[in-house]
Amino acid sequence: VNIPAKRNQAGRRRFLHRACVHFARELALGDGLSRLNSSEIAAALRWSLDELKAADNAVRLGGSKGVSAGSDRGLGSVDHNSYVYSTGCPWRDNYTIGENCTVPSRPQMLVHGLYGLLLAFYDACEAVLAKNLPEEWGDFLRTPQNCSVMGPVKLDADKAASLSVDMDLAFILESFDGDLFQALATVEDVLEVEQNVIFQLVHFEGRLLYGIFIGLVVVLFYFVVFRNTVIGSKTEIKRTLRFLDQMPVFVLDVQDGEVLRTFFQEREYDVKDHQQMMAEAAAQAATAAALGQLL
């Protein structure tokens, strides 16, 4: 129940990060590419930044956005925390433990895991907003009916040059596919591994419960159905034998008595044995009849 909501917020976190980069760039350039005016772009950046913070808190700490338990504690907490809180940049391919990581736009800043990068990104976005704060917040979700007419896209060379001069903007633009984006993608891979482990546990427990159910059915069938049937059959045999013991068999002729005896004898025999026994009984009966006539 928890992992789908957490993975959803982790995916939103990557989207919102790039949305912040886009809106911060457009707010600084103001070239009309986003088809929004400056107050609307500022409002969009404000919303994206607030949502990014909320999504990050939900993934790490839980308790919001439908996430009951964050990744700080859980099945994948060791791997998650090693990327989020440890010093360095373990998401880089050529990273070695203990290496001091820096970013080109801020060579003096040592990277302290994903959380440290996120805090620096938040501060940079707040600085860009403070430098371009509008008199009033616009509606960046406006509908086409109240859309202001936008002119053609025109690139201001001076503003474009300021993107590399302003250290906050340079850090934001660098994070688009740099360390911050790579770290967010790596943490999302950790969440996928956690999800696969949960699915494997659920699958194993499901098969275990199914095996227990089959075993109980077999045991129940043996003790309740099969065993009771065998015990009931033996009981009926004993009752039949007691009934036969009380029958006046002496009044039967030899042939009928022999047939009755062979039917209830306590051994198995096939059809051939039965036919042989019937022939012997008939011969004995004939012999007895012949002796009776002589007498």
C-alpha positions, 0 to 999 in steps of 0.5 A, a space after each residue: 500500500 505504501 510503496 506505490 504512493 512513495 514511488 509516485 512522489 519520487 517520480 514527481 520529485 524528478 519532474 518538479 525538479 526539472 520544472 523548477 529549472 525550466 521556470 527559473 530559466 524562463 523567469 531570468 530570460 523572459 523571452 516568451 518561450 513559455 508563453 507566460 508573463 513574468 508574474 505567472 512564471 514566478 507563480 509557477 516556480 513558487 508552486 513547483 518549488 513548494 511541491 518539490 519540497 513536499 514530495 521530497 519530505 514525503 519520500 524521505 519522512 512519510 506522513 504526507 502525500 499518501 506515503 505512510 512510511 518514508 524511505 529513511 526507515 524501511 527495507 531499503 533504508 541502508 541504500 537510500 540513506 547512503 545516497 541521501 545523507 552520506 558525504 560525497 556523490 556515490 551516484 557518480 560512475 567514477 566515484 570512490 569512497 572518501 572523495 570530495 565532490 564539487 560541482 563546476 558552478 560552485 567549486 567551493 561547495 562540497 557535496 553532502 549527498 542528495 539532501 545537501 544538493 536539494 537544500 542548495 537547489 532550494 536556496 538557489 531557486 529562492 534567490 532567483 525568485 527574490 531577484 525577480 519577485 513580481 508585484 503580484 502573483 499571476 495565474 500560471 494555470 490560466 485557461 486560453 480564455 483569459 490568456 494574454 496575447 504573447 509576442 514572438 520569442 525573442 532572445 535577449 543576449 544580455 540576459 542569456 549571458 547572465 545565465 552563466 554569470 549568476 551563480 544561482 542560475 548556473 547551479 540550477 541549470 547545471 542540475 538539469 542533467 547533473 548531479 541532482 538529477 542523477 541522484 534523484 534517478 539513483 534513489 528512484 532505482 533504490 525504491 524500485 529494488 525495494 518494491 521488487 523485494 516486497 513483491 518477492 516476499 508477498 509472492 513467497 508468502 502467498 505460495 507458502 500459504 497456498 502450500 499450507 492450505 493444500 496440506 490442510 486439505 490433504 490431512 483433513 481429507 485423510 482423517 475426516 473422510 478416508 480414515 472415517 470411511 475405513 473405520 466405518 467399513 471395518 465396523 460394519 464388517 464386524 457387525 456383519 460377522 457377529 450377525 453371521 455367527 448368530 445365523 443357523 447355518 446348520 440348516 443350509 445344505 453343504 453347497 450353500 454353506 460353502 458359498 456363504 463361507 467363501 464369501 466372508 472368508 478373511 483373504 483375498 482371492 481372484 475369480 479363478 480361485 473362486 471358480 475352483 472353490 465352487 467346483 470343489 463344493 459342488 463335488 462335495 455336495 454330490 458325494 454327500 448326496 450319493 452317500 445319502 442315497 446309499 444309506 
